[in-house]
């Protein structure tokens, strides 16, 4: 979803929006293994929106990835910034 930033820089997540069209689990991960956020969608039209007062910081030089438990339509919008 977002490539890893340069060495010494981290991705900070400040806002997350997820919408699904069927029952599915959506996971935001640091790289491919470290769980940062998980949403369990129960069906069409289900979703979540979150504004994080304290941003979620990913490990420096690590990508943000999204995985789903099924082949359904999922909209994911993540806002944030990159900083040391």
Secondary structure as the mmCIF struct_conf table of DSSP 4:
data_model
#
loop_
_struct_conf.conf_type_id
_struct_conf.id
_struct_conf.beg_label_comp_id
_struct_conf.beg_label_asym_id
_struct_conf.beg_label_seq_id
_struct_conf.end_label_comp_id
_struct_conf.end_label_asym_id
_struct_conf.end_label_seq_id
STRN STRN1 UNK A 2 UNK A 2
BEND BEND1 UNK A 6 UNK A 6
TURN_TY1_P TURN_TY1_P1 UNK A 7 UNK A 8
STRN STRN2 UNK A 10 UNK A 20
BEND BEND2 UNK A 21 UNK A 23
STRN STRN3 UNK A 24 UNK A 30
TURN_TY1_P TURN_TY1_P2 UNK A 31 UNK A 33
STRN STRN4 UNK A 34 UNK A 41
BEND BEND3 UNK A 43 UNK A 43
TURN_TY1_P TURN_TY1_P3 UNK A 44 UNK A 45
STRN STRN5 UNK A 47 UNK A 57
HELX_LH_PP_P HELX_LH_PP_P1 UNK A 58 UNK A 59
TURN_TY1_P TURN_TY1_P4 UNK A 60 UNK A 61
STRN STRN6 UNK A 64 UNK A 68
BEND BEND4 UNK A 69 UNK A 72
STRN STRN7 UNK A 74 UNK A 83
#
